[in-house]
């Protein structure tokens, strides 16, 4: 019996890859099936800012020819499987906007390193996904080009900033996607959409060609529907790149082996530390989130893991440090949008001197959205003359303390754990009027960015009250991304047994035709 | 606020200036918070993963062509970007 397109697009990326290798399906057939889902789902979800159908099919054909000629030896396991790319990563010849009017219509003249690797792996690029403008936000409501809707409930946000990538993956528009994570922009949307998201170790994946937001925090990482798929994509994009001066020179850890090991569901000897400060019972945590989290912890124990509570006393200062470091670096990085070399240019109105400085000010006023302007101004304030050491410097000291907290905790346990987000996906407009409420939701994800440690979000159930998915987060030591993949894969496998399949089978998919 | 808008090179409207004035508190609160623990004996960290600076091998590479580099420019002329008046402002 042949596989229908609906069955095909619901397979995991690793299952798709196997079918391609066995020549049961071609990369073109698979890519076309995904493009058909995109056609059907986009009017409802708006996960994409640009669909690159022609390019994707040409890339698929090129791969299929190679496979037919027996020239695919040495290619990654995911060869031939299509992927969506967050529109924060530059793609040669495919428009890249960062969801900002200031970059509307810009076509990059080069590829990011991760895009070169995706292309070399024979993975067709389906298109560019929506995000909060310049990755600044936690709901994708700050995109200049409209909202993305959560596939579980279209009244709710898909999270952010990478809401488009998470919605595309969870709605079966794409089996895989790339995201960027500065304060949780991969993990929180994964949690909100019932998908898997990974922020690798800082420096573990090249950022050459990632549009810079806050350079000491930014990291590219995988979005997927299973832990193994995330690991497989992590191995495609990871590794040293001399074009990124923060790139780690050592070989990357074996994340795929670790994920496969986890699928055996034996966690004997694995020490899990629950982070006391963000373990789910504190203020601001939704009861249904804490409930699913606690149940998942019991499952880890039932598989042999030892669970203890660990305190990271400086974690409560992370939010403060983040809200100094992040806007400071944003204000500096976004200075490049000056209307001179690329992007929008708006000349001052009549009566205002037609100077370069005025052109920049009017260009940036017209081109940036409210949230981006807010962060640039706040960052400029934090860095203004005379205060740099007292403010930015103090925040960098807190970073030292948070790194030390993590290092001490990892002397006692192998992995740390917390809910990925204090709540499930909220409704549109619920938090846009109160930026501070939106910022508080990042308290669980920010510490990993400050400390440079890797973290993964894996679905751990559905909140009984909101009927929305809940995410479980593991943290691992710097450069040891493999360590978190094992318990994440084990937890996923154990939970899928209780659910009778992937969590997304609980989600209605009216956009998939019968 | 107007000074900050000028430093930021954003022609903010009066309404935006009024709104953002209040939001500077976000930074002020954050600073109060971090200064509780950011004592003199703590060293600041810029890069969470300490790395030695290194040089790439000295091998020539093919950069963007002039045409490619100029392709995204809002205004270009005779192979150059055109800027509004800069000197004598």
Interface residues (C-beta under 8 A of the other chain):
Chain A: X106 X107 X108 X109 X110 X201 X202 X203 X216 X242 X245 X246 X248 X249 X314 X317 X319 X320 X321 X323 X324 X327 X331 X335 X338 X339 X340 X341 X342 X343 X344 X345 X347 X348 X353 X354 X355 X356 X357 X358 X359 X360 X361 X362 X364 X365 X368 X370 X373 X374 X376 X377 X378 X380 X381 X382 X384 X390 X391 X393 X394 X395 X396 X397 X398 X399 X400 X401 X403 X435 X436 X439 X450 X451 X452 X453 X478 X479
Chain B: X4 X5 X6 X7 X8 X9 X10 X11 X12 X13 X16 X20 X23 X24 X26 X27 X29 X30 X31 X32 X33 X34 X35 X36 X37 X38 X39 X42 X43 X44 X45 X46 X47 X48 X49 X51 X53 X54 X56 X64 X68 X69 X71 X72 X73 X74 X75 X81 X83 X84 X85 X86 X89
